[in-house]
Amino acid sequence: MAKTATRLKQAAPLHPVPQSRDEANDAIRKIGIAQRERARIQADMQDVLAGIKESHEAQAQPYKEQIEQLSAGVHTWCEANREQLTQGGKVKYANLPAGEVKWRTRPPRVTIRAAEVVLDTLRRLGLIRFIRAKEEVNKEAMLAEPEAVSGIAGVKIEQGEDFVIVPFETALEEVA
């Protein structure tokens, strides 16, 4: 019995494909034009947004200053009356007819200045428990010797390829 030939169908590309070097060059030129036009539109948008933001910030400035002044005044009054407002320290908030004030204790944090000096002092005092030794995989060393780690499970060295189109551009020279 004779086999029928298998027919392969391939979908037509959804984008224009250059058919010659000149067409590819023309497509790259058009990409450059489109990128520059898009950059112009984006720059115009940024200019408009900057103007709008500046205008609205100027309108909001008096309210910002008013909020800061009123908040400072309310804080001063609340601190002066904290004992009464917090029922002798039983609660950390007070409900007023127009709103609520709260006192919140932030979690403790450690700030280190001159880390090397602090590390030396901790070592000298025998407080090694406060020094962290961080162990991690040295990927740079693996890239330098890929054959040494080629059979290790969980280690995969990959290299990809990007296709980049860079249309030529020239800048206008400034004339003094």
Backbone as JSON, one array per atom type, in Angstrom:
{
  "sequence": "MAKTATRLKQAAPLHPVPQSRDEANDAIRKIGIAQRERARIQADMQDVLAGIKESHEAQAQPYKEQIEQLSAGVHTWCEANREQLTQGGKVKYANLPAGEVKWRTRPPRVTIRAAEVVLDTLRRLGLIRFIRAKEEVNKEAMLAEPEAVSGIAGVKIEQGEDFVIVPFETALEEVA",
  "N": [[0.83, -1.17, 0.0], [0.57, 2.16, -0.84], [2.02, 5.0, 0.7], [0.54, 8.05, 1.63], [1.68, 11.3, 1.0], [2.64, 13.4, 3.65], [1.22, 16.44, 4.32], [2.45, 19.54, 5.11], [1.33, 22.35, 6.78], [1.79, 25.76, 7.03], [1.25, 28.61, 8.92], [0.54, 31.83, 7.66], [2.76, 34.6, 8.03], [2.06, 37.1, 10.53], [2.93, 39.6, 10.17], [4.66, 41.99, 8.13], [7.25, 40.67, 6.13], [10.48, 41.41, 5.23], [11.81, 41.02, 1.94], [14.21, 41.37, 0.82], [17.55, 42.74, 1.07], [17.44, 45.52, 0.76], [14.74, 46.0, 1.39], [14.72, 45.2, 4.07], [16.47, 47.1, 5.12], [14.94, 49.39, 4.63], [12.78, 48.85, 6.31], [14.03, 48.98, 8.81], [14.72, 51.66, 8.78], [12.15, 52.78, 8.87], [11.37, 51.86, 11.38], [13.08, 53.38, 13.0], [12.09, 55.96, 12.44], [9.49, 55.7, 13.48], [10.11, 55.2, 16.2], [11.32, 57.63, 16.95], [9.17, 59.37, 16.54], [7.38, 58.37, 18.4], [8.83, 58.94, 20.72], [8.75, 61.73, 20.62], [6.01, 62.17, 21.02], [5.76, 61.09, 23.58], [7.43, 62.86, 25.0], [5.98, 65.23, 24.67], [3.68, 64.5, 26.09], [4.79, 64.25, 28.67], [5.49, 66.9, 29.12], [2.95, 68.12, 29.2], [1.8, 66.74, 31.37], [3.56, 67.56, 33.41], [3.0, 70.28, 33.53], [0.3, 70.21, 34.33], [0.54, 68.92, 36.81], [2.13, 70.75, 38.22], [0.42, 72.97, 38.26], [-1.77, 71.98, 39.77], [-0.47, 71.32, 42.16], [0.27, 73.86, 42.99], [-2.26, 74.95, 43.49], [-3.02, 73.33, 45.61], [-1.2, 73.89, 47.61], [-1.75, 75.98, 49.63], [-3.65, 74.61, 51.19], [-2.2, 72.43, 52.05], [-0.34, 73.68, 53.74], [-2.12, 74.71, 55.63], [-3.18, 72.34, 56.7], [-0.85, 71.25, 57.86], [-0.29, 73.2, 59.86], [-2.66, 73.14, 61.41], [-2.63, 70.46, 62.2], [-0.29, 70.36, 63.75], [-1.06, 72.01, 65.83], [-3.27, 70.57, 66.91], [-1.93, 68.26, 67.7], [-0.23, 69.3, 69.7], [-2.18, 70.14, 71.58], [-3.4, 67.67, 72.15], [-1.26, 66.23, 73.27], [-0.89, 67.73, 75.58], [-3.24, 67.13, 76.88], [-3.26, 64.41, 77.12], [-3.4, 62.44, 79.16], [-6.04, 62.62, 80.07], [-7.42, 62.15, 77.66], [-6.65, 59.55, 76.97], [-7.68, 58.04, 78.93], [-6.18, 57.81, 81.3], [-4.01, 56.44, 80.24], [-4.98, 53.98, 79.5], [-5.99, 53.45, 76.99], [-4.98, 53.98, 73.55], [-5.99, 55.94, 71.96], [-8.31, 58.53, 71.05], [-11.62, 59.47, 70.76], [-13.07, 62.08, 69.11], [-15.68, 64.46, 68.4], [-15.4, 65.21, 65.64], [-13.56, 63.46, 64.63], [-10.85, 61.11, 65.08], [-8.04, 60.66, 67.2], [-4.84, 59.14, 67.42], [-2.3, 57.36, 69.15], [0.5, 55.7, 68.18], [2.86, 53.23, 68.74], [5.86, 52.74, 67.23], [7.5, 49.83, 65.84], [10.59, 48.6, 67.3], [13.8, 49.52, 65.93], [16.99, 48.98, 64.46], [19.75, 51.0, 63.94], [22.7, 51.33, 62.2], [25.8, 52.83, 62.22], [28.94, 53.3, 60.75], [29.7, 50.51, 60.18], [31.84, 48.65, 60.11], [33.37, 49.33, 62.36], [31.52, 48.76, 64.36], [31.23, 45.98, 63.96], [33.86, 45.12, 64.61], [33.94, 45.86, 67.32], [31.88, 44.24, 68.37], [33.0, 41.69, 67.93], [35.28, 41.88, 69.56], [34.1, 42.09, 72.07], [33.03, 39.64, 72.32], [30.51, 39.13, 71.36], [29.48, 37.53, 69.25], [27.14, 36.37, 68.41], [25.61, 38.35, 67.39], [26.5, 38.81, 64.9], [26.12, 38.17, 61.55], [26.74, 35.5, 59.4], [26.76, 35.11, 56.09], [25.92, 32.73, 53.77], [26.12, 31.88, 50.42], [25.49, 30.89, 47.02], [28.1, 31.19, 44.69], [27.69, 32.63, 41.88], [29.15, 33.92, 39.91], [31.64, 32.63, 39.98], [30.84, 30.12, 39.1], [30.1, 30.7, 36.47], [32.59, 31.25, 35.49], [33.79, 28.75, 35.54], [32.16, 26.67, 34.02], [32.18, 23.94, 33.31], [32.84, 22.55, 35.59], [30.59, 22.46, 37.17], [28.66, 21.28, 35.69], [27.26, 18.82, 35.98], [25.72, 18.99, 38.25], [22.75, 18.73, 40.06], [20.1, 21.02, 39.85], [21.59, 23.14, 39.08], [21.92, 25.18, 36.38], [23.29, 26.4, 33.54], [22.69, 28.92, 31.41], [22.46, 30.52, 28.23], [21.22, 33.05, 26.39], [19.9, 34.65, 23.43], [19.42, 37.81, 22.16], [17.6, 39.7, 19.82], [18.3, 42.68, 18.39], [17.37, 45.81, 17.15], [18.8, 48.68, 16.01], [18.19, 51.66, 14.95], [19.94, 54.1, 13.01], [20.87, 57.25, 14.3], [21.2, 60.75, 14.22], [22.42, 63.59, 15.87], [21.36, 66.95, 16.17], [23.59, 69.61, 15.75], [24.7, 71.96, 18.14], [24.71, 75.42, 17.69], [26.77, 78.04, 18.39]],
  "CA": [[0.0, 0.0, 0.0], [1.37, 3.36, -0.97], [1.78, 6.03, 1.73], [0.28, 9.38, 1.09], [2.63, 12.28, 1.51], [2.11, 14.26, 4.7], [1.28, 17.82, 3.91], [2.69, 20.47, 6.21], [0.78, 23.68, 6.57], [2.4, 26.76, 7.89], [0.44, 29.83, 8.93], [1.17, 33.0, 7.08], [3.21, 35.52, 9.08], [1.12, 38.17, 10.84], [3.65, 40.85, 10.01], [5.37, 42.01, 6.85], [8.62, 40.14, 6.17], [11.27, 41.93, 4.1], [12.22, 39.99, 1.0], [15.55, 41.67, 0.31], [18.37, 43.61, 1.95], [16.9, 46.88, 0.66], [13.48, 46.06, 2.14], [15.08, 45.14, 5.49], [17.02, 48.42, 5.45], [13.81, 50.31, 4.64], [12.0, 48.55, 7.52], [14.78, 49.53, 9.95], [14.57, 53.12, 8.7], [10.8, 53.09, 9.34], [11.38, 51.65, 12.83], [13.72, 54.57, 13.57], [11.14, 57.08, 12.34], [8.41, 55.44, 14.44], [10.64, 55.37, 17.55], [11.5, 59.06, 17.21], [7.84, 59.98, 16.65], [6.85, 57.95, 19.7], [9.57, 59.7, 21.74], [8.21, 63.09, 20.59], [4.69, 62.12, 21.66], [5.99, 60.88, 25.02], [7.96, 64.11, 25.56], [4.84, 66.16, 24.75], [2.84, 64.05, 27.2], [5.47, 64.6, 29.91], [5.37, 68.35, 29.29], [1.57, 68.41, 29.61], [1.63, 66.24, 32.73], [4.32, 68.41, 34.32], [2.23, 71.51, 33.69], [-0.9, 69.91, 35.12], [0.98, 68.63, 38.18], [2.58, 72.02, 38.82], [-0.78, 73.79, 38.48], [-2.55, 71.42, 40.88], [0.31, 71.47, 43.39], [0.17, 75.27, 43.41], [-3.6, 75.13, 44.07], [-3.12, 72.58, 46.86], [-0.21, 74.36, 48.58], [-2.33, 76.63, 50.83], [-4.32, 73.59, 52.0], [-1.13, 71.65, 52.68], [0.17, 74.48, 54.85], [-3.17, 74.77, 56.64], [-3.23, 71.01, 57.34], [0.33, 71.12, 58.7], [-0.45, 74.07, 61.03], [-3.73, 72.63, 62.26], [-2.18, 69.19, 62.77], [0.67, 70.67, 64.82], [-1.84, 72.54, 66.96], [-4.04, 69.46, 67.51], [-0.96, 67.4, 68.37], [0.17, 69.98, 70.93], [-3.31, 70.08, 72.53], [-3.59, 66.27, 72.56], [-0.18, 65.87, 74.19], [-1.16, 68.4, 76.85], [-4.41, 66.49, 77.49], [-3.14, 62.97, 76.81], [-3.85, 61.64, 80.29], [-7.51, 62.6, 80.06], [-7.9, 61.57, 76.4], [-6.36, 58.11, 76.92], [-8.25, 57.45, 80.16], [-5.07, 57.46, 82.19], [-3.1, 55.53, 79.56], [-5.62, 52.67, 79.27], [-6.16, 53.3, 75.54], [-4.03, 54.79, 72.78], [-6.75, 56.73, 71.01], [-9.38, 59.34, 71.62], [-12.64, 59.83, 69.78], [-13.62, 63.43, 69.21], [-16.85, 64.51, 67.51], [-15.06, 65.34, 64.22], [-12.6, 62.46, 64.2], [-10.15, 60.32, 66.07], [-6.59, 60.81, 67.28], [-4.25, 57.89, 67.88], [-0.87, 57.27, 69.42], [0.96, 54.38, 67.78], [4.27, 52.98, 69.0], [6.5, 52.04, 66.11], [8.36, 48.73, 66.29], [11.99, 49.03, 67.44], [14.66, 49.28, 64.78], [18.42, 49.16, 64.73], [20.45, 51.81, 62.96], [24.14, 51.1, 62.34], [26.72, 53.75, 61.55], [30.31, 52.77, 60.79], [29.46, 49.08, 60.38], [33.09, 47.94, 60.39], [33.73, 49.6, 63.76], [30.57, 48.01, 65.17], [31.61, 44.57, 63.85], [35.08, 44.91, 65.4], [33.58, 45.96, 68.74], [31.12, 43.04, 68.73], [33.96, 40.58, 68.0], [36.14, 42.09, 70.73], [33.31, 41.86, 73.28], [32.55, 38.26, 72.31], [29.09, 39.13, 71.0], [29.45, 36.97, 67.9], [25.76, 36.01, 68.05], [25.0, 39.48, 66.69], [27.14, 38.93, 63.59], [25.54, 37.2, 60.61], [27.6, 34.96, 58.35], [25.86, 34.8, 54.99], [26.44, 31.75, 52.83], [25.32, 31.84, 49.21], [26.15, 30.33, 45.84], [28.88, 32.16, 43.94], [27.32, 32.43, 40.47], [30.23, 34.41, 39.06], [32.64, 31.56, 39.91], [30.26, 29.07, 38.26], [30.19, 31.14, 35.08], [34.0, 31.17, 35.1], [34.12, 27.33, 35.36], [30.89, 25.97, 33.83], [32.34, 22.49, 33.21], [32.98, 21.98, 36.94], [29.27, 22.34, 37.8], [27.72, 20.86, 34.66], [26.45, 17.67, 36.35], [25.07, 19.19, 39.55], [21.3, 18.95, 39.98], [19.67, 22.33, 40.31], [22.44, 24.17, 38.49], [21.74, 25.23, 34.93], [23.92, 27.59, 32.96], [22.0, 29.22, 30.16], [22.84, 31.72, 27.51], [20.23, 33.35, 25.37], [20.29, 35.6, 22.39], [18.42, 38.83, 21.89], [17.7, 40.34, 18.52], [18.16, 44.11, 18.65], [17.43, 46.69, 15.99], [19.18, 50.02, 16.43], [18.23, 52.58, 13.81], [20.93, 55.16, 13.16], [20.34, 58.57, 14.6], [22.2, 61.8, 14.32], [21.94, 64.7, 16.69], [21.6, 68.27, 15.61], [24.68, 70.28, 16.44], [24.39, 73.27, 18.72], [25.48, 76.49, 17.08], [26.92, 79.11, 19.38]],
  "C": [[0.88, 1.25, 0.0], [1.0, 4.37, 0.11], [1.48, 7.34, 1.04], [1.25, 10.35, 1.74], [1.94, 13.16, 2.55], [2.3, 15.7, 4.26], [1.46, 18.7, 5.13], [2.12, 21.82, 5.86], [1.47, 24.63, 7.53], [1.58, 28.03, 7.77], [1.24, 30.97, 8.32], [1.61, 33.94, 8.2], [2.19, 36.66, 9.27], [1.75, 39.55, 10.69], [4.39, 40.83, 8.68], [6.81, 41.54, 7.02], [9.37, 40.69, 4.97], [11.76, 40.78, 3.22], [13.61, 40.24, 0.41], [16.28, 42.55, 1.32], [17.83, 45.03, 1.94], [15.6, 47.02, 1.45], [13.75, 46.0, 3.65], [15.62, 46.49, 5.95], [15.9, 49.45, 5.55], [12.96, 50.1, 5.9], [12.7, 49.11, 8.75], [14.67, 51.05, 9.98], [13.2, 53.53, 9.24], [10.67, 52.88, 10.85], [11.98, 52.87, 13.52], [12.79, 55.77, 13.56], [10.03, 56.92, 13.37], [8.89, 55.63, 15.88], [10.8, 56.85, 17.89], [10.15, 59.77, 17.36], [7.21, 59.63, 18.0], [7.52, 58.72, 20.83], [9.06, 61.14, 21.79], [6.86, 63.15, 21.31], [4.84, 61.96, 23.16], [6.51, 62.15, 25.67], [6.85, 65.15, 25.69], [3.93, 65.81, 25.91], [3.47, 64.45, 28.54], [5.38, 66.09, 30.18], [3.98, 68.73, 29.79], [1.34, 67.96, 31.05], [2.36, 67.1, 33.75], [3.58, 69.72, 34.58], [1.0, 71.31, 34.56], [-0.52, 69.69, 36.58], [1.37, 69.92, 38.89], [1.38, 72.9, 39.16], [-1.56, 73.29, 39.69], [-1.79, 71.51, 42.21], [0.24, 72.89, 43.91], [-1.19, 75.54, 44.05], [-3.69, 74.46, 45.44], [-2.2, 73.1, 47.95], [-0.82, 75.05, 49.8], [-3.01, 75.62, 51.76], [-3.3, 72.72, 52.73], [-0.59, 72.38, 53.9], [-0.85, 74.56, 55.98], [-3.26, 73.45, 57.41], [-2.05, 70.85, 58.3], [0.2, 71.95, 59.98], [-1.52, 73.54, 61.97], [-3.32, 71.31, 62.93], [-1.21, 69.42, 63.92], [-0.07, 71.19, 66.05], [-2.62, 71.44, 67.67], [-3.1, 68.54, 68.27], [-0.52, 68.02, 69.7], [-0.93, 69.89, 71.98], [-3.49, 68.66, 73.05], [-2.5, 65.82, 73.52], [-0.4, 66.49, 75.56], [-2.3, 67.73, 77.6], [-4.4, 64.97, 77.32], [-3.69, 62.09, 77.93], [-5.36, 61.51, 80.3], [-8.04, 61.89, 78.82], [-7.72, 60.05, 76.36], [-6.85, 57.38, 78.17], [-7.14, 56.94, 81.07], [-4.11, 56.47, 81.57], [-3.68, 54.16, 79.28], [-5.79, 52.4, 77.77], [-5.16, 54.22, 74.83], [-4.74, 55.62, 71.71], [-7.77, 57.57, 71.76], [-10.34, 59.68, 70.5], [-13.15, 61.23, 70.09], [-14.79, 63.51, 68.24], [-16.5, 64.56, 66.02], [-14.1, 64.27, 63.73], [-11.92, 61.8, 65.37], [-8.66, 60.67, 66.04], [-6.03, 59.53, 67.88], [-2.78, 58.09, 68.17], [-0.45, 55.85, 69.08], [2.46, 54.28, 68.05], [4.83, 52.19, 67.84], [7.34, 50.89, 66.64], [9.81, 49.21, 66.4], [12.78, 48.72, 66.18], [16.1, 49.58, 65.17], [19.01, 49.98, 63.59], [21.94, 51.65, 63.22], [24.89, 52.17, 61.55], [28.12, 53.18, 61.75], [30.26, 51.27, 61.1], [30.73, 48.31, 60.72], [33.52, 48.12, 61.84], [32.81, 48.8, 64.69], [30.91, 46.52, 65.14], [32.85, 44.26, 64.68], [34.77, 44.93, 66.89], [32.82, 44.72, 69.19], [32.05, 41.83, 68.85], [34.8, 40.68, 69.27], [35.4, 41.78, 72.03], [32.75, 40.44, 73.35], [31.07, 38.15, 72.0], [28.89, 38.66, 69.56], [28.03, 36.63, 67.46], [25.04, 37.15, 67.32], [25.64, 39.72, 65.33], [26.61, 37.81, 62.7], [26.59, 36.79, 59.59], [26.68, 34.49, 57.23], [26.54, 33.86, 54.01], [25.54, 31.73, 51.61], [26.15, 31.31, 48.06], [26.85, 31.46, 45.09], [28.65, 31.92, 42.45], [28.43, 32.88, 39.53], [31.31, 33.34, 38.89], [32.14, 30.43, 39.03], [30.33, 29.44, 36.79], [31.63, 31.06, 34.58], [34.42, 29.72, 34.84], [32.85, 26.51, 35.15], [31.03, 24.45, 33.76], [32.42, 21.83, 34.59], [31.62, 21.73, 37.59], [28.23, 21.78, 36.84], [26.82, 19.71, 35.09], [25.69, 17.84, 37.65], [23.59, 19.5, 39.36], [20.96, 20.32, 40.55], [20.5, 23.47, 39.76], [22.29, 24.09, 36.98], [22.37, 26.52, 34.44], [23.33, 27.78, 31.58], [22.59, 30.46, 29.52], [21.84, 31.92, 26.39], [20.77, 34.33, 24.35], [19.13, 36.56, 22.18], [18.67, 39.38, 20.5], [17.39, 41.81, 18.73], [18.28, 44.87, 17.35], [17.73, 48.08, 16.5], [19.25, 50.91, 15.2], [19.27, 53.69, 14.06], [20.24, 56.48, 13.43], [21.5, 59.55, 14.58], [21.59, 62.93, 15.13], [22.24, 65.99, 15.97], [22.7, 68.93, 16.43], [24.2, 71.62, 16.96], [25.28, 74.3, 18.06], [25.55, 77.63, 18.07], [26.83, 80.46, 18.72]]
}
